[in-house]
Amino acid sequence: MKKIKKSWLNGKTIVISGASGGIGFAVSKLLIEKYGCNVIGIARNEQKILAARDSLGDLKDKFSYRLFDVSKKENWLNFKSELEENGIRVDVLINNAGFMLPFAKLEKYSDEEIQEIIDTNFSANVYAVKIMLPLLKQSKTPAIINVASAAGLCAVVGESMYCATKFAMRGFTETLIQDYKKQIYVGGVYPGFIRTNILGRMSVTDKNNKLINKLMMPLEKASKKIAKGIHKRKKRMVMGFDGRSMSFFGRIMPKATPSIITKVLKMSKLELFDGVFKD
């Protein structure tokens, strides 16, 4: 067993959504291995989360899970009631679940797709924070971590709804930081593209393009930065070359940067962006 690193995180109970794979499970694994945390992962696919749990080997007992749709308020209410009934204390809430729609102009999204991304990427996180707050406040070290995106720092052509939800998450997170200053540690994570299944909803073949994958930050590296950032109680975690670039240039050239991104994506001529540049 790996040596536990000394931290305020030691032995804490953490609830994390989107925990069956990608960032959610990678961060869960690190928090268990490095800090001896007990993680309650939330997901919808039992087969995937069981496989993830089994990969922890001797540490799998430190990872439990619940199956529910995070976008439904009643599911969070039921989860909170279950925790209270079983006397389970929660110290940290990590809102990580989310998805990305294919690159396209707004008119090409169905009403159902628009509502789904709002419900999952934003509303679910509001429900989680609001409902879990009474339990978090019972902890000596309460924390809320919202995983947003660099797309919440700078507009990206063809991702109107994804950017809208991530801009909303940034505003929500940064206001929570002010609302609960000195009471609750609140942090926001703003990564660029990470090598996960974030492009899973894209129907085009070049989502596996070597250039795209080269630009993506390796999952292991990203998860280490997130876990380290939480350990250091960072309020804003921006990562990846693309994420840092969008953050920096979006601040110093807020009008020009989105246009530059548009030109770069258009010049790439990748099928991935056909829904934006080809009518």
N, C-alpha and C positions, 0 to 999 in steps of 0.2 A: 504493500500500500504506500502511496506517495505521502511524503511529509506534508502535513497541513500548514499552510502559510498563515502567520499571525495577522488577523484582520478583524474589523468590526463585523464582518460577515460570518465569522466562525460559528458553525452550528445553527445558523438562522434557517427559518422555514420560508421558502420562496414559492410563490405561485407564478407560473409563467404560461402564457397562452402561445399557441402555435408550436407546441413542444415535441411533435412527433418527428421532426427533422429540421434541416436547415439551421438558421441562426438559433432558433428556440432550443433545440436539443444540444447543439454544440456548446452554447453558453451554459445550459443546465449541467452538462458533463463536467465542464471546467469548475463550476461553482461547487459541485460535489467533490471532485478530486482535490482541488486546491484549498477549499475552505471548509470542507466537511458539512456543507449545507444539506438540508432535506428539501427536496424539490417536489412540488405537486404540479405536474404538467397537464395542460389542458389541450385536448385535440378532438378531432372527430373520427379519425381512422384508427380503430383499435389494433388492427394488424400492424400498422406502421409503428405505433407507439410501443407496442409490446416488443417488437424487434429492436427498437431503439433502447428500450429498458434492458433487454437481455444483453445488449452489447456492453453494458457497464460491468458485467461479470460479478465479482464479489461485492461491488458497491450498488447493485441494482435495488437493494432494499431501501436505499436512500432516495429512490425515485418512485413516486406513486403517480397515479394519473386519474383524471376524470374525463369522461367523454360528453361533450356538449358543444352546441353552436354558440360561440361567444357573442354573436350579434343579437341574440334574444335576451332581453332584460330578465325575463322570468328564470332563465337558466342561472344567471348570476345570483338572483335572490335565493334560489334553491341551494346553490353551492354554499352561499354564506350561512344559511340555516344549518346545513349539514356540518360545516366546520364548527359552528357554535355548539351544536348538540353533542359533538364528539370532543369538545374542549381543545380543538386544534388552533394554536396561535399562529398568526401569519405576520412575518416581519417585513417581507418585501413583495411587492407586486410588479411583475414585468409584463407589460402589454406588448406582445410581439406579433400576434396573428395579423395577417394582412395579405393582400394579393395585388397584382398589377394587370390591368386590362391590356389587350393588344394595342399597339400604336395605331391610332386612327383619329379622325376628326370627330368632334362631339356628336354630330348628326348620325354617325354610323353606330353609336352605342344604343342599345335598346333601353327602354325605361327600366327593365328588370336588372340589367347590368349596372346601370347608374345607381339604383337603389341598393343593390348588393354591395357595391364597393363603398358606398357611404356607410352602410350598416356595419360592415366588417372592419374597415380601416379607421373609422372615426367613432361612430355611435357606440360600438362595442367597448371601446376604451373608456368612454365617458361613463357607461354603465358600470364597468369594472371598478373604476376609481371611486365613484359615488357610493356604490354598494359595499365595497371592501374597506372604505375609510374607517368605520367604527372599529373594525378588527385591527387594522394597522395602527390605530391610535393607542391600542393596548400594549403595543410593543415598545421597548425602550429605544429601539433603533428603527423606526418606521422608514420605509423607502418606497418610492414609486419611480419606475423606469419605463419610459415610453419609447419604443423603437419606431422612429419615423423614417425619414429618407432625405437624402440630399435634394430630392425633388420637392421637398418642403422648404428649401432655401432659395431655389431658383426655378423659374418656369421651364418646362421641357416640352417642346412641340409634340403633339400627338398623344399627350398624356394629361389632358385637361382634368379628368376626374381623379386620377391618381394624385396629381399635383394638388388638386383642391383638398383632398382628404389629408395629405401630408402637410400642407400649409396650415390646415385646421389643427392638426396634431401639434405642430410647432407652437401655434398660438395658445393652445390648451396647456401644453407643457410649461411654456415660459410664464404663463399666468399662475399656474399652480406653484411654481418656484417662488413667486412673490406672495401668494396667498398663504403658503405654509412655511415661510422663511423661519428658520431656527426651530421648527416643529417637526417637519418631515423632509428628508432628503429626496428631492425630485430631480431626475436627470433625463435628458433627451438624447437619443442616439440618431445620428444623421449620416448613414453610410451611402456611398455611391453603389454601383452594381457589385454584388457579392456573388461568388460562384455557388448559387443555390438553384432551386427550381423556380425562381422568380419569373422566368420567361415561359413557365409551363403552359400558360394559356395562349401563347403565340402559336399560330397554326403553320407558320412558315418554316422552311428547312434551315435557313441560315441563322436561326437562333443558336445553333451549335458552331457558328463561324469561328475560326481560329482567332481572328482579330478581336471579336467580341469577348471570347473567353480569356484572351490575353489581357484585356482591359479590366476584366472583373477581378476583384480582390479575392484571394483564396479564403474559403470559409474558416479554416483553422486560424489564420492570421486575424481575420475580422473578429471572431469570437474571443480571441485572447485580448484584443484591444477593448472589447466591450466589458469583459470580466474585470480587467485591470482598471478600466475607467470607473466601474461601479465600486471597486475596492477603494479607489482614491476619492470617491464621492464627487466625481466630475459632473457639472451641471449640463455641459454640452459636449457630446462626443461626435466629432465629424471625422470620417475616415475614408480612405481610398483616394487615389490620385484624382479621379473624377469628382468625388465628393468634396475634397478640399478645394479643387479648382472652382466648382460651382459656388461654394461658400465664399471664397475670396473675391472672385470676379463679380459675383452677384452683389457683393457689398460695394465694391469700388466702381463698378460699371453696371448698375442695376437695369438700365435701359438697353444697353448694347449686348450684354451677355446672352440673354435668351435668343437674340437674333443670330449671334455667333454659333450657338448650339444648333439652331435650325439649319444654318448653312453647312455645318460639319456633317450633320446627319443626312442631309440631302446629297452632299457630295459623295457620301459612302456608297450610294446606289444599292444598298442592301434591301432585299425583299422585305425585311423586317419593318421597314418604314414606308412601304408602298401605300398603306392605308392613309398616310398623311399626304404624300406627295403625288399620288396618282389617283385621279378621280375615275 
